Amino acid sequence: MGDTGAVRPPGTPRAVNQEPHPMPRLALYALVVCVLSVAAAVVSFAKGSMLGIVWVLLAGLSSNMTWYYFRRAKAGRAAAEAAASR
């Protein structure tokens, strides 16, 4: 990977750890599942089916997973930065 686009004054050395952090893929997958299950719940309830309750429960579970994986990635980045600054 190349430069992250930060503007440096001429003659300033590059930072050792300048690579961008990887995106938390599991959190993004869980977010997609959450959005799709909310849409499925809306459609299900609009058609008068009580199966929408299952979709609502799945949306709640996947939203909690999204929150957990985003927080986990954030804590991992903070721990890596703290270890690099020592």
Order of alpha helices (4+ residues) and beta strands (2+ residues): alpha-alpha
